[in-house]
Amino acid sequence: MNKFYITNAIPYVNAKPHIGHAMEFVQSDAIARFHKQIGDDVLLLCGADENAIKNVQAAEQEKITIRQLVDKNSKLFEDLARKLNVKFDVFQRGSDAKHHSSSQKLWGLCNKNGDIYKKQYAGLYCVGCELFYERAELNENGECFEHPGKKLEKISEENYFFKLSKYQKEIEEILKSNKIKIVPENRKNEALSFVKEGLKDISISRSNIRAKNWGVSVPNDPDQKMYVWFDALNIYRSGALDWWPADLHVIGKGILRFHAIYWPAFLLSAGLSLPKSIFVHEYITVNGQKISKTLGNVIDPIELINKYGSDPLRYYLLRSISPFADGDFSKEKFEEIYNADLANGLGNLISRVTKLCENSNYVQMGSQSRVSGHLISIEDYSDAISQFRFNDALSFIWKKIAALDKFINDEKPWDLLKAADKRLRSVLAHSVDQIQEIAALLEPFLPETAQKIEDQFKGPKIVSQKPLFPRL
């Protein structure tokens, strides 16, 4: 049995989760579920990035302690995962003592290698990104491209720096050779372009004054806390040390630099193993703009789940939004796809076949189609998931649904039933067999629906039940 360790990006918890978090949660979960189906021993990790300056500022705005803020909001992310049927095997919080200890050990290893030094620094800091920017990296208004409209802070203080420049050639070779494979290729090229421009040493601490004494303490310096990305990236190790290195990091395009350049450099410095691959997805947009707490155009996924159910939202996020292009969300499009694909498509097919089986007193003799090993042989489907083309994998399943619908329309089993035609049994047997296979293929994407279908068709008798997806 192969081990497969996959990580979800570690979200900031300065506010409640939005639909962009839901999308990445279900992407990671679909990958993990597929690997379980093909027999891998899988661990899926997420967590809470609790040591960011933005958490400090959010707590001040709400007039509560930082601890109260991160406790409250971290729970909201865990609740969202549960409501989405996302099974995180580990949810590692940044405020946990185990994580603090692990991050201090990582710091010690980098320091022992001579890669950490202290100096006075002044620069422009984006709290949204938790990153110092050069003026050349900003837009014409002097703003970060990830957080337009948000003014950068001018920071001047003594910080510890990491010798990122020392790893210029090594990082470039790692990316070129696919030692860390980045999918898609254009994101690999983006990371390489950044490296080729020349890596500069980066600040990896902040003063206790600015951090409000919150975060991971720098070893042997009580006046400094670790830079949030230095400790947050280490959640991938502190939460599952026995599973490291990760086989796959799942991240959004806005944090590519940290995962493809900074994180490997920290690990190289510490003499630790590198992650094997990084899948970089695009954003959900609203009216063409990135969904952002800063921009105030957040869509609450919990409201959608409470109204429509978890699987319809999972379906929309995985089928209607390409992982490799920004996709716009609208309630109108969501309801249109719900009715067309789920209510009138899959749901109607299940209702038709179960009613035919019930009316004909069909007794199932058993089927081999649900053996999970068969999934590997369905090349188009398994290739699509392996390449993170979730929309294409679901398109493959819906082609099977359409093909079975056509088969039923062509064979007219209702006429065979009236005529007591012996061919009815073979038509129903084929239909049931195909539905069982569809259920198995659906499991990584729509786990609740797949289970309902499997339960309904496990036999020996098959009876009709209420529609899977009532029409809106």
N, C-alpha and C positions, 0 to 999 in steps of 0.2 A: 504494500500500500504506500503510495507516494504522499508526502506531506505537502500541503499547499497553504502558505500563510499570506493572507491578503489584508490590507489595511485600507480603511476609509480615511479621508483627510480629517484632521482633528479640528472641529469647529470652535470658533470663538463663542463664548457664552455670555456676551455683554447684553444680549437681547434674546427673545424667544426665536425658535427656528422658523425659517421661511421655506417656500416651495423648492428653492434651489438646494437646500439641505436634503429635502425629501428625495429629489432626483438622484443625488449621489448615494444616498442610503440604499435606494432600491437597485441602483446599478451594481454596487458592491455586493449586495445580497444575492442578486441574480447570478453573478459570477461564482460566488461561494456555493450556492445551491447546485449549480451545474457541476462544479468539481466534486461535490458530494455524490451526485448521481453517477458520475463515471468512476467512482470508487476511491477518490482521494480522501485522505485524512485532512480536514480543513479547519483552519482557525481564522475567524474574521474579527478584526479589532477596530474599534473606534475609541473615542474618548472625549474629553473636554479640555480645551485650551483655556486654562483658568488664570494664567499669570500675566496676561497682557495689560498694558496701560489702559486700553479701552475698557477693560473690566473695572479698573479703578475709577475711571471717569464716570462710567455708567452707575456705579454704586453711589458716587457723590451726587449725581443728578437725582437718583431715587431716594436719597437721604437714608440709605441703609448701609450696613457694613459690607465690605467686599465679600466676606465669607457668606453672608446671607444672600448676596446677589448670585454668587457662583453656585451655591447649593440649590437655589430656586431654579435657575436657568438650566443647569446641568440636568436636573430631573426632567425638564421639559423636552430636552433632546432625547433622553432615554424613553420618555413616554411616546414621543413621535415614532421612534423605532418600533416600539411594541405595537402601536396602532397600525403601522405599515407592514406588520409581520416580518420585520427585518430582525434577523437573529444575530446580534453581536455576541460573540463568545466572550469577549473582553471589552469592557468600557472603562478605560484607564483615565482617571481624572488627574489634571495637572497639579492639584493641591495635595495629592496623596503623598504621605511620608516616603513610601517606597519609590515613587517617582523622583522626589527631591534627592534622595540618596543616590539613585542611579545617575541623575544628571550631574551631580557633584563629582561622581566617579569619572564620567565622561570628560568633564572639565579638567580633572586632574590628569587624565591620560594625555589630553591635548597640551596641557601646560608642561608636562614632563617632557614632551617632544619639542619644547621650545617654541610653540606656535601661538602663545598668548603673551601680550605685553600691554602696558598701560600708558595712556597719553591723554592730553587735553584735546578736546574735539569740539567743533562747532559745525552745525549742519541743519538742513531742512528735514523735518521728521513728519511722516504721514502716520497718524495714529491708526487709520483704517487698515493700512498694510503692515503696520508696526515695522517701518523700514525708513532708513535715511536715504534720501534721493539726491543725486547730482542735478543741477539746474537743467542740464542737457536732456535729462530723462523726463522732464515735465512738459505739460502742454503750454500753449501760448499764453495762458493765464497764470502760469506758474503753479499748476495743480497736477496731482497724480492722475494718470489716465484711468486707474481703477476707481477713483473716488472724485470725479469732477464736481466742482462746487464746494469742496471741502478744503479749507485753508490749511497749509502745512505749518507746523510749529517750528520756530527757530530755537534750537537747543544748543546750549554751550555748557559742557561739563567734562569732567575727567572720567574716561571709560576704559575698559579693557578691550583690546582689539585682537582679532584672530588673523593669522597670516594666510589669508585666502590666496594672495598673489603667489605664494610658494607652490601652490598646487595647480597653477595654470596649465602646464603641459600635460600633467597627469589626468586632470579632469577632461581636457580636450580629447585625449586618446581614449579614455573610457567611453565617452559619448560617441566618438567616431567608430569605434570597434563594436559598438552595441554590447559592451560588457554590462552596462545598464541600458536595456532596450527601452526606448521611448516611443510610444504609440499615441498619435500618428506621427508620420515622418516629418511633417512641417513643424511640429513642436520640438522634435529633436534638432532640426535645423535652427530654430529660434534659440534654443539653449546654446548650441555651438556658436552662433553669431555673437551672443552675449559674451561668451568666453573669449572669443577671438578679439573682441574689442579691448581686452586687457582686464584681468581681474584685479580688484583693489582690496586691500585689507578692510575688514568690516568690524564695526563695533559690536561686541557681544555682551555688554553689560549696561546698566543704567544706575543712576544714583538712587540710594534709598529714599532720598527726598522726593524724587519724581515718581518712584514706585510706591510711595506711601508705605514703605516697609512690607510690601506684599510681593511674593514670588520666591524663587529658589535663590538662596544666598550663595554668593561667590565664596568658595573655600578661602579661609584665612583673610577675608576682607569684609568686615561687618557693615561697611558703608556702601556696598554694591550688591545689586541683584542681577541675575542672569538675564540677558536679552531673551525675549519671549521665544524667538525661533530656535535658539540654541536648546532650550529645554523642551519646547513643544514637539520638535521633530524626534526627540529622544523618547517620547511616549511610545513610539513604534517598538522600541527596545524594552523600556521599563515595564510595559504591560504584558510582554510575552517573550521574555529573555530566552527561554528554552526553544523558541521557534525561530529566532533570528538567524539568518537574514530573511527579510520579507521577499516572497516571490513576486508580489505585485503591490505597488502603491496606487490607489485610485485618487486622483486630485483634479481640481479645476484649473483652467489655464492661467488664472491669476497668480497661482503660487508655484509655477513651474521653476522659477529661479531658485527657490529655497530647496526644492526636492532634487533637482537635477544638478545643482552646483554646490550650494552651501552644505547640504546634508552629506553628500559624498566626501566633501573636503574634511568635514569634522570627523567622519569615520576613518578616512585615510590617516589623518593626524593621530587618531587614537589607536590605530592598528586593528580596527574592527572590520568585519565583513560588510560588503556593499549590498544594497537591495538589487534584485535581479531585473526588475522592469517597472516602468511607470506608465500608467494609462491616463491620458490627459483629456478631459471632456470640456466641452464648451458650456455656455451659460443659457439659462432660461431668461428670456427678456419679456418686458411688458412695454408695448408701444415702441419696440426697438431699443429699449434701454435695459441694461443689466439690472436684475432685481437686487436691491441693496437697501440695507437698513439706513444708510446715509441718505439715499435719495428718497426714502419714504414711500416706495412703491411695492411694499412687501405683500405677498399673498400668503395667507395662513393655511398650511396644508391640513391642519386639524379640522378646520371648518369644512373643507372638501370631503375629508374622510367621514366625518359625522353625517354629512348629507348624502353622499353617494356610495360610501364603502371604501375599503383600502385597495381592493384589487382594481376597480376602475381607475383610481389615481395612479397606481403602479402601471397599468396598461398605457395610459396616456403618456406618462413620463418616459416609458421605454419604447413605445411604438411611434409616437407622434413627434418626438424630438430626437433628431440625429445626435449621437454623441460627438460628432465632428463638425457641427455647425450650430450656431445660436438658434434657438427655437422660441417663437413667441407663444405665450400662454394667453388664452381667453376662455372665459366661462362658456361662451357660445360655441366655440370649437370643441371644447371638452364635452358638452352635452350632445353635440352632433355626432362625435365619434363614439360616445357611449351608446347612443341609440343604434347607429349603423353597425358597429362591429361587435358590441357585446349583447345588446338586447335582441336586435334583429338577426345578428350573425350567429355567434356561438350559443347564446341562450336559446334562440329559436330552434337551432339544430338539436340541442339536447332535449328540449321539450317534444319535438317531433318524434325522435327515435324512442324516447321512453314511453310515449303514449302508444306508439305502434307495438312495442314489446309488451306493454300491459294488455292491450286489446287482443293480442294474438296468443296470450299466455305463453310467451316465449320463455324458455328455460335455458340459461347459459350453461354450456358444457365446459367452460374454461378457455382461457386464451393465454398465449405466450407473449402477446404484444407489449405487455407492461414491464417485461424484464428490463431493468435499467441499462444493462449492457448494450442493448440494441441502439441506444442513443448515439454511441460512438460511430456507428456505421452510417448514420444519416449525415452525410458529408456537408451539405449546404447549411444545415442547422448548426452542427457542432463547429464548423469553421466560422460561422457568423459570430457565435458567442465567444469563441477563442480570440477573435479579432475585435471584440467589444462592439460589434454591429448588432445591438439588441433589436433595433427596428427591423433589420433584415431577418433575424431569427424569428421574430413574431410574424413577419410577412410570410415566411415559409409555413408556419402553423396555419395562418388564415387561408393560405392556398389549399391546404389539406381540408380545412373546414368547407371551403367553396366546392372542392372536388367531391366531398361526401354529400353535400347538398345536391349537387348535379346528379350524382349516382342515384340518390333517393327519388329525385324528380323523374329520372329516366326509367327506373325500374317500377315505379308506382306501386309500392308495397301495399297501399290501401286497397288497390284493385286485386292484388294477389290474395289479400285476406278475405275479401268478399267471395272470390272464386275458389277458396280453399286450395290454392295452388301450392304444390310442394316446394316451389322455388322460394317461397316466402322465408323459410328458415335460413337459407343461405344468404339471402339479402340482409336479413336482420343480423346474422352472425358477422357478416363483413362490416356492417354499420357499427355494431358494438365493438368489434375489434379495432376499427379506426378511431372510435371515440376514446377507447382506453389508451391508444397511442397518443392521441391529441392531449389527453390529460397528463400523461407522463412528460410530454414536451412542454406543456404549460407550467409545470411545477416550479421551475426557477423564476418565472415571471409573475404568475398569478397563483400562489400557493394555496390560498383558501379555496379558490374556485376549482383548482385541480383536485383537491381533497374531496370536495363535494361531488365532483363528477365520478371519481374513483369509488366513493362510497355508494353512489347511486347505481353504478354499473358492476359492482363486484358480484352480484347475483347470489344464488342461482336465479331468483326471479327479479325482474326489473320493473319498478312501478314509477309512475309519473309523480313529480313533486312540484312545489311552487317554482315559478321561473327564477333562474339564476340572477337575471338582471331585468327587473321590471322596467318597462318603457317609461321614459320621462314625459 
